[in-house]
Amino acid sequence: MDWGFVHVENGSGGDYRAACFAMVCHHCGERYIEFFSNAKQENLFIGMLHGFE
């Protein structure tokens, strides 16, 4: 489980930085990826809950 950051270009030509949450199951190797506007702890918990679903 880790955070990564990407630059996203919007439709009007501007760009912004998005946080990418990634989690990999060590038993089966299944991957879960979700994008957030920032890497705050609350988004970490949300990403973990969604990943375990």
PDB file of N, CA, C and O in Angstrom:
ATOM      1  N   MET A   1       0.860  -1.146   0.000  1.00  0.00           N
ATOM      2  CA  MET A   1       0.000   0.000   0.000  1.00  0.00           C
ATOM      3  C   MET A   1       0.914   1.218   0.000  1.00  0.00           C
ATOM      4  O   MET A   1       1.871   1.302   0.770  1.00  0.00           O
ATOM      5  N   ASP A   2       0.593   2.163  -0.887  1.00  0.00           N
ATOM      6  CA  ASP A   2       1.436   3.345  -1.003  1.00  0.00           C
ATOM      7  C   ASP A   2       0.688   4.434  -1.760  1.00  0.00           C
ATOM      8  O   ASP A   2      -0.336   4.183  -2.396  1.00  0.00           O
ATOM      9  N   TRP A   3       1.223   5.647  -1.675  1.00  0.00           N
ATOM     10  CA  TRP A   3       0.717   6.789  -2.422  1.00  0.00           C
ATOM     11  C   TRP A   3       1.657   7.090  -3.576  1.00  0.00           C
ATOM     12  O   TRP A   3       2.871   6.920  -3.463  1.00  0.00           O
ATOM     13  N   GLY A   4       1.088   7.538  -4.682  1.00  0.00           N
ATOM     14  CA  GLY A   4       1.846   8.086  -5.788  1.00  0.00           C
ATOM     15  C   GLY A   4       1.151   9.359  -6.222  1.00  0.00           C
ATOM     16  O   GLY A   4       0.004   9.600  -5.846  1.00  0.00           O
ATOM     17  N   PHE A   5       1.827  10.173  -7.002  1.00  0.00           N
ATOM     18  CA  PHE A   5       1.232  11.437  -7.433  1.00  0.00           C
ATOM     19  C   PHE A   5       1.365  11.569  -8.937  1.00  0.00           C
ATOM     20  O   PHE A   5       2.398  11.224  -9.510  1.00  0.00           O
ATOM     21  N   VAL A   6       0.313  12.071  -9.575  1.00  0.00           N
ATOM     22  CA  VAL A   6       0.286  12.252 -11.024  1.00  0.00           C
ATOM     23  C   VAL A   6      -0.203  13.655 -11.341  1.00  0.00           C
ATOM     24  O   VAL A   6      -0.933  14.258 -10.554  1.00  0.00           O
ATOM     25  N   HIS A   7       0.196  14.166 -12.485  1.00  0.00           N
ATOM     26  CA  HIS A   7      -0.323  15.444 -12.983  1.00  0.00           C
ATOM     27  C   HIS A   7      -1.437  15.132 -13.967  1.00  0.00           C
ATOM     28  O   HIS A   7      -1.243  14.376 -14.920  1.00  0.00           O
ATOM     29  N   VAL A   8      -2.603  15.718 -13.733  1.00  0.00           N
ATOM     30  CA  VAL A   8      -3.791  15.477 -14.547  1.00  0.00           C
ATOM     31  C   VAL A   8      -4.123  16.753 -15.300  1.00  0.00           C
ATOM     32  O   VAL A   8      -4.153  17.837 -14.719  1.00  0.00           O
ATOM     33  N   GLU A   9      -4.371  16.619 -16.583  1.00  0.00           N
ATOM     34  CA  GLU A   9      -4.751  17.768 -17.401  1.00  0.00           C
ATOM     35  C   GLU A   9      -6.269  17.813 -17.505  1.00  0.00           C
ATOM     36  O   GLU A   9      -6.901  16.823 -17.872  1.00  0.00           O
ATOM     37  N   ASN A  10      -6.862  18.984 -17.177  1.00  0.00           N
ATOM     38  CA  ASN A  10      -8.311  19.102 -17.273  1.00  0.00           C
ATOM     39  C   ASN A  10      -8.715  19.581 -18.672  1.00  0.00           C
ATOM     40  O   ASN A  10      -7.853  19.882 -19.498  1.00  0.00           O
ATOM     41  N   GLY A  11      -9.982  19.649 -18.927  1.00  0.00           N
ATOM     42  CA  GLY A  11     -10.484  19.989 -20.251  1.00  0.00           C
ATOM     43  C   GLY A  11     -10.160  21.395 -20.722  1.00  0.00           C
ATOM     44  O   GLY A  11     -10.138  21.647 -21.926  1.00  0.00           O
ATOM     45  N   SER A  12      -9.910  22.314 -19.806  1.00  0.00           N
ATOM     46  CA  SER A  12      -9.639  23.697 -20.201  1.00  0.00           C
ATOM     47  C   SER A  12      -8.145  23.977 -20.388  1.00  0.00           C
ATOM     48  O   SER A  12      -7.748  25.132 -20.543  1.00  0.00           O
ATOM     49  N   GLY A  13      -7.320  22.935 -20.373  1.00  0.00           N
ATOM     50  CA  GLY A  13      -5.889  23.109 -20.608  1.00  0.00           C
ATOM     51  C   GLY A  13      -5.050  23.266 -19.358  1.00  0.00           C
ATOM     52  O   GLY A  13      -3.822  23.240 -19.443  1.00  0.00           O
ATOM     53  N   GLY A  14      -5.666  23.426 -18.210  1.00  0.00           N
ATOM     54  CA  GLY A  14      -4.917  23.523 -16.963  1.00  0.00           C
ATOM     55  C   GLY A  14      -4.579  22.140 -16.434  1.00  0.00           C
ATOM     56  O   GLY A  14      -5.107  21.139 -16.920  1.00  0.00           O
ATOM     57  N   ASP A  15      -3.719  22.082 -15.461  1.00  0.00           N
ATOM     58  CA  ASP A  15      -3.421  20.793 -14.863  1.00  0.00           C
ATOM     59  C   ASP A  15      -3.354  20.911 -13.342  1.00  0.00           C
ATOM     60  O   ASP A  15      -3.192  22.005 -12.801  1.00  0.00           O
ATOM     61  N   TYR A  16      -3.481  19.775 -12.663  1.00  0.00           N
ATOM     62  CA  TYR A  16      -3.412  19.729 -11.211  1.00  0.00           C
ATOM     63  C   TYR A  16      -2.780  18.413 -10.784  1.00  0.00           C
ATOM     64  O   TYR A  16      -2.670  17.479 -11.579  1.00  0.00           O
ATOM     65  N   ARG A  17      -2.372  18.348  -9.542  1.00  0.00           N
ATOM     66  CA  ARG A  17      -1.730  17.147  -9.008  1.00  0.00           C
ATOM     67  C   ARG A  17      -2.767  16.321  -8.259  1.00  0.00           C
ATOM     68  O   ARG A  17      -3.495  16.851  -7.421  1.00  0.00           O
ATOM     69  N   ALA A  18      -2.838  15.029  -8.554  1.00  0.00           N
ATOM     70  CA  ALA A  18      -3.766  14.119  -7.897  1.00  0.00           C
ATOM     71  C   ALA A  18      -2.973  13.041  -7.167  1.00  0.00           C
ATOM     72  O   ALA A  18      -1.896  12.644  -7.611  1.00  0.00           O
ATOM     73  N   ALA A  19      -3.513  12.574  -6.049  1.00  0.00           N
ATOM     74  CA  ALA A  19      -2.891  11.505  -5.276  1.00  0.00           C
ATOM     75  C   ALA A  19      -3.486  10.176  -5.716  1.00  0.00           C
ATOM     76  O   ALA A  19      -4.702  10.051  -5.861  1.00  0.00           O
ATOM     77  N   CYS A  20      -2.629   9.185  -5.929  1.00  0.00           N
ATOM     78  CA  CYS A  20      -3.051   7.855  -6.355  1.00  0.00           C
ATOM     79  C   CYS A  20      -2.762   6.872  -5.229  1.00  0.00           C
ATOM     80  O   CYS A  20      -1.604   6.668  -4.863  1.00  0.00           O
ATOM     81  N   PHE A  21      -3.807   6.262  -4.679  1.00  0.00           N
ATOM     82  CA  PHE A  21      -3.667   5.254  -3.639  1.00  0.00           C
ATOM     83  C   PHE A  21      -3.619   3.885  -4.299  1.00  0.00           C
ATOM     84  O   PHE A  21      -4.500   3.551  -5.091  1.00  0.00           O
ATOM     85  N   ALA A  22      -2.604   3.089  -3.986  1.00  0.00           N
ATOM     86  CA  ALA A  22      -2.467   1.746  -4.562  1.00  0.00           C
ATOM     87  C   ALA A  22      -2.273   0.733  -3.442  1.00  0.00           C
ATOM     88  O   ALA A  22      -1.517   0.969  -2.499  1.00  0.00           O
ATOM     89  N   MET A  23      -2.966  -0.401  -3.557  1.00  0.00           N
ATOM     90  CA  MET A  23      -2.865  -1.464  -2.564  1.00  0.00           C
ATOM     91  C   MET A  23      -2.839  -2.800  -3.297  1.00  0.00           C
ATOM     92  O   MET A  23      -3.610  -3.005  -4.234  1.00  0.00           O
ATOM     93  N   VAL A  24      -1.957  -3.716  -2.881  1.00  0.00           N
ATOM     94  CA  VAL A  24      -1.832  -5.033  -3.506  1.00  0.00           C
ATOM     95  C   VAL A  24      -2.010  -6.096  -2.432  1.00  0.00           C
ATOM     96  O   VAL A  24      -1.398  -6.016  -1.367  1.00  0.00           O
ATOM     97  N   CYS A  25      -2.846  -7.092  -2.711  1.00  0.00           N
ATOM     98  CA  CYS A  25      -3.056  -8.214  -1.798  1.00  0.00           C
ATOM     99  C   CYS A  25      -1.864  -9.164  -1.898  1.00  0.00           C
ATOM    100  O   CYS A  25      -1.537  -9.627  -2.991  1.00  0.00           O
ATOM    101  N   HIS A  26      -1.216  -9.458  -0.777  1.00  0.00           N
ATOM    102  CA  HIS A  26      -0.045 -10.326  -0.835  1.00  0.00           C
ATOM    103  C   HIS A  26      -0.409 -11.797  -0.994  1.00  0.00           C
ATOM    104  O   HIS A  26       0.471 -12.611  -1.275  1.00  0.00           O
ATOM    105  N   HIS A  27      -1.680 -12.164  -0.823  1.00  0.00           N
ATOM    106  CA  HIS A  27      -2.096 -13.554  -1.014  1.00  0.00           C
ATOM    107  C   HIS A  27      -2.331 -13.884  -2.487  1.00  0.00           C
ATOM    108  O   HIS A  27      -1.830 -14.891  -2.988  1.00  0.00           O
ATOM    109  N   CYS A  28      -3.091 -13.039  -3.175  1.00  0.00           N
ATOM    110  CA  CYS A  28      -3.484 -13.357  -4.552  1.00  0.00           C
ATOM    111  C   CYS A  28      -2.902 -12.403  -5.590  1.00  0.00           C
ATOM    112  O   CYS A  28      -2.967 -12.679  -6.788  1.00  0.00           O
ATOM    113  N   GLY A  29      -2.332 -11.280  -5.143  1.00  0.00           N
ATOM    114  CA  GLY A  29      -1.751 -10.328  -6.079  1.00  0.00           C
ATOM    115  C   GLY A  29      -2.750  -9.367  -6.700  1.00  0.00           C
ATOM    116  O   GLY A  29      -2.391  -8.592  -7.586  1.00  0.00           O
ATOM    117  N   GLU A  30      -4.009  -9.404  -6.247  1.00  0.00           N
ATOM    118  CA  GLU A  30      -5.011  -8.484  -6.790  1.00  0.00           C
ATOM    119  C   GLU A  30      -4.662  -7.056  -6.406  1.00  0.00           C
ATOM    120  O   GLU A  30      -4.213  -6.793  -5.290  1.00  0.00           O
ATOM    121  N   ARG A  31      -4.875  -6.127  -7.351  1.00  0.00           N
ATOM    122  CA  ARG A  31      -4.513  -4.720  -7.152  1.00  0.00           C
ATOM    123  C   ARG A  31      -5.756  -3.850  -7.039  1.00  0.00           C
ATOM    124  O   ARG A  31      -6.784  -4.118  -7.661  1.00  0.00           O
ATOM    125  N   TYR A  32      -5.638  -2.796  -6.226  1.00  0.00           N
ATOM    126  CA  TYR A  32      -6.696  -1.803  -6.101  1.00  0.00           C
ATOM    127  C   TYR A  32      -6.056  -0.425  -6.209  1.00  0.00           C
ATOM    128  O   TYR A  32      -5.077  -0.135  -5.522  1.00  0.00           O
ATOM    129  N   ILE A  33      -6.607   0.421  -7.070  1.00  0.00           N
ATOM    130  CA  ILE A  33      -6.089   1.773  -7.272  1.00  0.00           C
ATOM    131  C   ILE A  33      -7.264   2.752  -7.230  1.00  0.00           C
ATOM    132  O   ILE A  33      -8.313   2.506  -7.826  1.00  0.00           O
ATOM    133  N   GLU A  34      -7.072   3.863  -6.519  1.00  0.00           N
ATOM    134  CA  GLU A  34      -8.093   4.905  -6.437  1.00  0.00           C
ATOM    135  C   GLU A  34      -7.397   6.261  -6.399  1.00  0.00           C
ATOM    136  O   GLU A  34      -6.327   6.397  -5.804  1.00  0.00           O
ATOM    137  N   PHE A  35      -8.000   7.258  -7.030  1.00  0.00           N
ATOM    138  CA  PHE A  35      -7.419   8.594  -7.085  1.00  0.00           C
ATOM    139  C   PHE A  35      -8.163   9.526  -6.143  1.00  0.00           C
ATOM    140  O   PHE A  35      -9.386   9.470  -6.022  1.00  0.00           O
ATOM    141  N   PHE A  36      -7.393  10.392  -5.473  1.00  0.00           N
ATOM    142  CA  PHE A  36      -7.932  11.370  -4.538  1.00  0.00           C
ATOM    143  C   PHE A  36      -7.340  12.741  -4.853  1.00  0.00           C
ATOM    144  O   PHE A  36      -6.345  12.846  -5.570  1.00  0.00           O
ATOM    145  N   SER A  37      -7.949  13.772  -4.320  1.00  0.00           N
ATOM    146  CA  SER A  37      -7.427  15.124  -4.533  1.00  0.00           C
ATOM    147  C   SER A  37      -6.200  15.408  -3.671  1.00  0.00           C
ATOM    148  O   SER A  37      -5.423  16.310  -3.982  1.00  0.00           O
ATOM    149  N   ASN A  38      -6.019  14.644  -2.587  1.00  0.00           N
ATOM    150  CA  ASN A  38      -4.849  14.808  -1.721  1.00  0.00           C
ATOM    151  C   ASN A  38      -4.568  13.489  -1.004  1.00  0.00           C
ATOM    152  O   ASN A  38      -5.352  12.546  -1.103  1.00  0.00           O
ATOM    153  N   ALA A  39      -3.453  13.427  -0.286  1.00  0.00           N
ATOM    154  CA  ALA A  39      -3.030  12.199   0.393  1.00  0.00           C
ATOM    155  C   ALA A  39      -3.209  12.316   1.913  1.00  0.00           C
ATOM    156  O   ALA A  39      -2.349  11.883   2.680  1.00  0.00           O
ATOM    157  N   LYS A  40      -4.307  12.890   2.328  1.00  0.00           N
ATOM    158  CA  LYS A  40      -4.575  13.026   3.766  1.00  0.00           C
ATOM    159  C   LYS A  40      -4.926  11.663   4.367  1.00  0.00           C
ATOM    160  O   LYS A  40      -5.309  10.733   3.657  1.00  0.00           O
ATOM    161  N   GLN A  41      -4.789  11.567   5.682  1.00  0.00           N
ATOM    162  CA  GLN A  41      -5.037  10.308   6.371  1.00  0.00           C
ATOM    163  C   GLN A  41      -6.476   9.818   6.181  1.00  0.00           C
ATOM    164  O   GLN A  41      -6.701   8.612   6.076  1.00  0.00           O
ATOM    165  N   GLU A  42      -7.435  10.716   6.135  1.00  0.00           N
ATOM    166  CA  GLU A  42      -8.828  10.297   5.949  1.00  0.00           C
ATOM    167  C   GLU A  42      -9.010   9.614   4.596  1.00  0.00           C
ATOM    168  O   GLU A  42      -9.781   8.661   4.486  1.00  0.00           O
ATOM    169  N   ASN A  43      -8.308  10.091   3.561  1.00  0.00           N
ATOM    170  CA  ASN A  43      -8.386   9.445   2.250  1.00  0.00           C
ATOM    171  C   ASN A  43      -7.668   8.097   2.248  1.00  0.00           C
ATOM    172  O   ASN A  43      -8.059   7.191   1.512  1.00  0.00           O
ATOM    173  N   LEU A  44      -6.629   7.955   3.059  1.00  0.00           N
ATOM    174  CA  LEU A  44      -5.962   6.670   3.209  1.00  0.00           C
ATOM    175  C   LEU A  44      -6.946   5.641   3.750  1.00  0.00           C
ATOM    176  O   LEU A  44      -7.039   4.532   3.225  1.00  0.00           O
ATOM    177  N   PHE A  45      -7.681   6.005   4.799  1.00  0.00           N
ATOM    178  CA  PHE A  45      -8.653   5.090   5.385  1.00  0.00           C
ATOM    179  C   PHE A  45      -9.784   4.756   4.413  1.00  0.00           C
ATOM    180  O   PHE A  45     -10.224   3.609   4.341  1.00  0.00           O
ATOM    181  N   ILE A  46     -10.250   5.747   3.674  1.00  0.00           N
ATOM    182  CA  ILE A  46     -11.294   5.521   2.672  1.00  0.00           C
ATOM    183  C   ILE A  46     -10.786   4.552   1.599  1.00  0.00           C
ATOM    184  O   ILE A  46     -11.487   3.613   1.222  1.00  0.00           O
ATOM    185  N   GLY A  47      -9.573   4.784   1.116  1.00  0.00           N
ATOM    186  CA  GLY A  47      -8.997   3.897   0.111  1.00  0.00           C
ATOM    187  C   GLY A  47      -8.822   2.489   0.616  1.00  0.00           C
ATOM    188  O   GLY A  47      -9.064   1.534  -0.121  1.00  0.00           O
ATOM    189  N   MET A  48      -8.399   2.336   1.877  1.00  0.00           N
ATOM    190  CA  MET A  48      -8.242   1.001   2.450  1.00  0.00           C
ATOM    191  C   MET A  48      -9.578   0.289   2.567  1.00  0.00           C
ATOM    192  O   MET A  48      -9.688  -0.892   2.239  1.00  0.00           O
ATOM    193  N   LEU A  49     -10.600   1.011   3.036  1.00  0.00           N
ATOM    194  CA  LEU A  49     -11.930   0.398   3.150  1.00  0.00           C
ATOM    195  C   LEU A  49     -12.460  -0.037   1.790  1.00  0.00           C
ATOM    196  O   LEU A  49     -13.006  -1.132   1.654  1.00  0.00           O
ATOM    197  N   HIS A  50     -12.302   0.813   0.791  1.00  0.00           N
ATOM    198  CA  HIS A  50     -12.765   0.459  -0.565  1.00  0.00           C
ATOM    199  C   HIS A  50     -11.972  -0.717  -1.106  1.00  0.00           C
ATOM    200  O   HIS A  50     -12.537  -1.587  -1.768  1.00  0.00           O
ATOM    201  N   GLY A  51     -10.672  -0.761  -0.839  1.00  0.00           N
ATOM    202  CA  GLY A  51      -9.834  -1.842  -1.323  1.00  0.00           C
ATOM    203  C   GLY A  51     -10.187  -3.190  -0.704  1.00  0.00           C
ATOM    204  O   GLY A  51     -10.115  -4.220  -1.373  1.00  0.00           O
ATOM    205  N   PHE A  52     -10.567  -3.185   0.568  1.00  0.00           N
ATOM    206  CA  PHE A  52     -10.921  -4.433   1.239  1.00  0.00           C
ATOM    207  C   PHE A  52     -12.320  -4.924   0.878  1.00  0.00           C
ATOM    208  O   PHE A  52     -12.649  -6.086   1.119  1.00  0.00           O
ATOM    209  N   GLU A  53     -13.147  -4.049   0.303  1.00  0.00           N
ATOM    210  CA  GLU A  53     -14.483  -4.478  -0.131  1.00  0.00           C
ATOM    211  C   GLU A  53     -14.307  -5.431  -1.264  1.00  0.00           C
ATOM    212  O   GLU A  53     -15.291  -5.935  -1.805  1.00  0.00           O
TER     213      GLU A  53
END
